[in-house]
Amino acid sequence: MISVFPRDIKPEPRSYAEAFLNVCDYVEHRGGGHFAAWEQPEAYAADVRRAVKLGG
């Protein structure tokens, strides 16, 4: 699972991530950046929950 926040230091495009990882979920958010957990806590927490569910 990859979460991309637009103002992150280096947001990864899906195609790049898929070249190196098995991407089972890819989420592009409208806001947030390097400190996503602080800037977008609800979105970040939802992504963590989704990742845990995907992991088993």
FIDO-679778 format. One record per atom (N, C-alpha, C): atom name; x, y, z; chain. Coordinates in nm, 2 decimals. Each point is the difference from the previous one (the first is absolute). Last residue first. Layout:
<recs>
<rec "CA", <X, Y, Z>, "A">
...
</recs>
This chain:
<recs>
<rec "N", <-0.30, -0.86, 0.65>, "A">
<rec "CA", <-0.04, -0.13, 0.06>, "A">
<rec "C", <-0.09, 0.01, 0.11>, "A">
<rec "N", <0.18, 0.35, -0.32>, "A">
<rec "CA", <0.11, -0.09, 0.05>, "A">
<rec "C", <-0.04, -0.13, 0.07>, "A">
<rec "N", <-0.31, 0.35, -0.15>, "A">
<rec "CA", <0.06, -0.07, -0.12>, "A">
<rec "C", <0.11, -0.09, 0.04>, "A">
<rec "N", <-0.20, 0.26, 0.34>, "A">
<rec "CA", <-0.09, -0.10, -0.06>, "A">
<rec "C", <0.05, -0.07, -0.12>, "A">
<rec "N", <0.26, 0.35, 0.18>, "A">
<rec "CA", <-0.01, -0.11, 0.10>, "A">
<rec "C", <-0.09, -0.11, -0.05>, "A">
<rec "N", <0.02, 0.40, -0.25>, "A">
<rec "CA", <0.12, -0.08, -0.01>, "A">
<rec "C", <0.00, -0.12, 0.09>, "A">
<rec "N", <-0.35, 0.31, 0.04>, "A">
<rec "CA", <-0.01, -0.07, -0.13>, "A">
<rec "C", <0.12, -0.09, -0.02>, "A">
<rec "N", <0.01, 0.29, 0.37>, "A">
<rec "CA", <-0.10, -0.10, 0.02>, "A">
<rec "C", <-0.01, -0.09, -0.12>, "A">
<rec "N", <0.26, 0.38, -0.04>, "A">
<rec "CA", <0.07, -0.10, 0.09>, "A">
<rec "C", <-0.10, -0.12, 0.02>, "A">
<rec "N", <-0.17, 0.36, -0.24>, "A">
<rec "CA", <0.10, -0.07, -0.08>, "A">
<rec "C", <0.07, -0.10, 0.08>, "A">
<rec "N", <-0.29, 0.29, 0.22>, "A">
<rec "CA", <-0.08, -0.09, -0.08>, "A">
<rec "C", <0.09, -0.08, -0.09>, "A">
<rec "N", <0.20, 0.33, 0.26>, "A">
<rec "CA", <-0.05, -0.11, 0.09>, "A">
<rec "C", <-0.08, -0.10, -0.09>, "A">
<rec "N", <0.14, 0.40, -0.21>, "A">
<rec "CA", <0.11, -0.09, 0.03>, "A">
<rec "C", <-0.04, -0.12, 0.08>, "A">
<rec "N", <-0.32, 0.33, -0.10>, "A">
<rec "CA", <0.04, -0.08, -0.12>, "A">
<rec "C", <0.11, -0.09, 0.03>, "A">
<rec "N", <-0.13, 0.29, 0.34>, "A">
<rec "CA", <-0.11, -0.10, -0.03>, "A">
<rec "C", <0.04, -0.09, -0.12>, "A">
<rec "N", <0.29, 0.36, 0.14>, "A">
<rec "CA", <0.00, -0.12, 0.09>, "A">
<rec "C", <-0.11, -0.10, -0.03>, "A">
<rec "N", <0.28, 0.40, -0.23>, "A">
<rec "CA", <-0.12, -0.07, -0.05>, "A">
<rec "C", <-0.02, -0.13, 0.09>, "A">
<rec "N", <0.36, 0.30, 0.10>, "A">
<rec "CA", <-0.08, 0.09, -0.09>, "A">
<rec "C", <-0.13, -0.06, -0.04>, "A">
<rec "N", <0.31, -0.25, 0.28>, "A">
<rec "CA", <-0.03, 0.13, 0.07>, "A">
<rec "C", <-0.10, 0.08, -0.09>, "A">
<rec "N", <0.18, -0.39, -0.18>, "A">
<rec "CA", <-0.07, -0.04, 0.12>, "A">
<rec "C", <-0.05, 0.12, 0.08>, "A">
<rec "N", <0.27, 0.06, -0.39>, "A">
<rec "CA", <-0.14, -0.04, -0.03>, "A">
<rec "C", <-0.08, -0.03, 0.13>, "A">
<rec "N", <0.46, 0.22, -0.14>, "A">
<rec "CA", <-0.05, -0.02, 0.13>, "A">
<rec "C", <-0.15, -0.04, -0.01>, "A">
<rec "N", <0.22, 0.09, -0.40>, "A">
<rec "CA", <0.10, -0.08, 0.07>, "A">
<rec "C", <-0.05, -0.04, 0.15>, "A">
<rec "N", <-0.39, 0.18, -0.27>, "A">
<rec "CA", <0.14, 0.00, -0.05>, "A">
<rec "C", <0.08, -0.10, 0.08>, "A">
<rec "N", <-0.55, 0.20, -0.14>, "A">
<rec "CA", <0.10, -0.06, 0.09>, "A">
<rec "C", <0.13, -0.01, -0.07>, "A">
<rec "N", <-0.50, -0.03, -0.25>, "A">
<rec "CA", <0.08, 0.10, 0.08>, "A">
<rec "C", <0.10, -0.08, 0.09>, "A">
<rec "N", <-0.28, -0.22, -0.32>, "A">
<rec "CA", <-0.01, 0.13, -0.05>, "A">
<rec "C", <0.09, 0.10, 0.07>, "A">
<rec "N", <0.09, -0.55, -0.07>, "A">
<rec "CA", <-0.08, 0.10, 0.08>, "A">
<rec "C", <0.01, 0.14, -0.06>, "A">
<rec "N", <0.06, -0.54, -0.17>, "A">
<rec "CA", <0.05, 0.14, -0.02>, "A">
<rec "C", <-0.09, 0.09, 0.07>, "A">
<rec "N", <0.12, -0.56, 0.02>, "A">
<rec "CA", <-0.09, 0.11, 0.03>, "A">
<rec "C", <0.07, 0.13, -0.02>, "A">
<rec "N", <0.02, -0.57, -0.10>, "A">
<rec "CA", <0.08, 0.13, -0.02>, "A">
<rec "C", <-0.10, 0.11, 0.02>, "A">
<rec "N", <0.08, -0.58, 0.06>, "A">
<rec "CA", <-0.09, 0.12, 0.02>, "A">
<rec "C", <0.09, 0.13, -0.01>, "A">
<rec "N", <0.19, -0.42, -0.07>, "A">
<rec "CA", <-0.13, -0.05, 0.00>, "A">
<rec "C", <-0.10, 0.11, 0.02>, "A">
<rec "N", <0.53, -0.08, -0.18>, "A">
<rec "CA", <-0.09, 0.10, 0.05>, "A">
<rec "C", <-0.15, -0.06, -0.01>, "A">
<rec "N", <0.53, -0.16, 0.01>, "A">
<rec "CA", <-0.13, -0.06, -0.03>, "A">
<rec "C", <-0.11, 0.09, 0.06>, "A">
<rec "N", <0.50, 0.18, -0.16>, "A">
<rec "CA", <-0.08, -0.06, 0.10>, "A">
<rec "C", <-0.13, -0.07, -0.05>, "A">
<rec "N", <0.33, 0.23, -0.28>, "A">
<rec "CA", <0.09, -0.05, 0.11>, "A">
<rec "C", <-0.08, -0.08, 0.11>, "A">
<rec "N", <-0.20, 0.22, -0.39>, "A">
<rec "CA", <0.12, -0.05, -0.06>, "A">
<rec "C", <0.09, -0.07, 0.11>, "A">
<rec "N", <-0.39, 0.25, 0.10>, "A">
<rec "CA", <-0.03, -0.14, -0.04>, "A">
<rec "C", <0.12, -0.07, -0.07>, "A">
<rec "N", <0.02, 0.46, 0.15>, "A">
<rec "CA", <-0.01, -0.09, 0.11>, "A">
<rec "C", <-0.02, -0.14, -0.04>, "A">
<rec "N", <0.01, 0.33, -0.33>, "A">
<rec "CA", <0.13, -0.02, 0.06>, "A">
<rec "C", <-0.01, -0.10, 0.11>, "A">
<rec "N", <-0.40, 0.13, -0.20>, "A">
<rec "CA", <0.08, -0.08, -0.09>, "A">
<rec "C", <0.14, -0.03, 0.05>, "A">
<rec "N", <-0.30, 0.30, 0.24>, "A">
<rec "CA", <-0.04, -0.15, 0.01>, "A">
<rec "C", <0.09, -0.08, -0.09>, "A">
<rec "N", <0.20, 0.45, 0.19>, "A">
<rec "CA", <-0.10, -0.03, -0.10>, "A">
<rec "C", <-0.03, -0.16, 0.01>, "A">
<rec "N", <0.19, 0.31, 0.41>, "A">
<rec "CA", <0.04, -0.10, -0.10>, "A">
<rec "C", <-0.12, -0.02, -0.09>, "A">
<rec "N", <0.19, 0.44, 0.30>, "A">
<rec "CA", <-0.11, -0.09, -0.02>, "A">
<rec "C", <0.03, -0.10, -0.11>, "A">
<rec "N", <0.30, 0.31, 0.32>, "A">
<rec "CA", <0.01, -0.06, -0.13>, "A">
<rec "C", <-0.11, -0.10, -0.02>, "A">
<rec "N", <-0.01, 0.30, 0.37>, "A">
<rec "CA", <0.13, 0.03, -0.06>, "A">
<rec "C", <0.02, -0.05, -0.14>, "A">
<rec "N", <-0.50, 0.10, 0.14>, "A">
<rec "CA", <0.11, -0.08, 0.06>, "A">
<rec "C", <0.13, 0.04, -0.07>, "A">
<rec "N", <-0.47, 0.15, -0.09>, "A">
<rec "CA", <0.11, 0.09, 0.04>, "A">
<rec "C", <0.11, -0.07, 0.08>, "A">
<rec "N", <-0.40, -0.23, -0.17>, "A">
<rec "CA", <0.06, 0.08, -0.11>, "A">
<rec "C", <0.11, 0.09, 0.04>, "A">
<rec "N", <-0.11, -0.50, 0.19>, "A">
<rec "CA", <-0.05, 0.14, 0.03>, "A">
<rec "C", <0.07, 0.10, -0.09>, "A">
<rec "N", <-0.11, -0.56, 0.01>, "A">
<rec "CA", <0.08, 0.11, -0.05>, "A">
<rec "C", <-0.07, 0.13, 0.03>, "A">
<rec "N", <0.03, -0.56, 0.15>, "A">
<rec "CA", <-0.07, 0.12, 0.01>, "A">
<rec "C", <0.09, 0.12, -0.05>, "A">
<rec "N", <-0.02, -0.58, -0.05>, "A">
<rec "CA", <0.07, 0.13, 0.00>, "A">
<rec "C", <-0.09, 0.12, 0.00>, "A">
<rec "N", <0.04, -0.58, 0.09>, "A">
<rec "CA", <-0.08, 0.12, 0.00>, "A">
<rec "C", <0.09, 0.12, 0.00>, "A">
</recs>
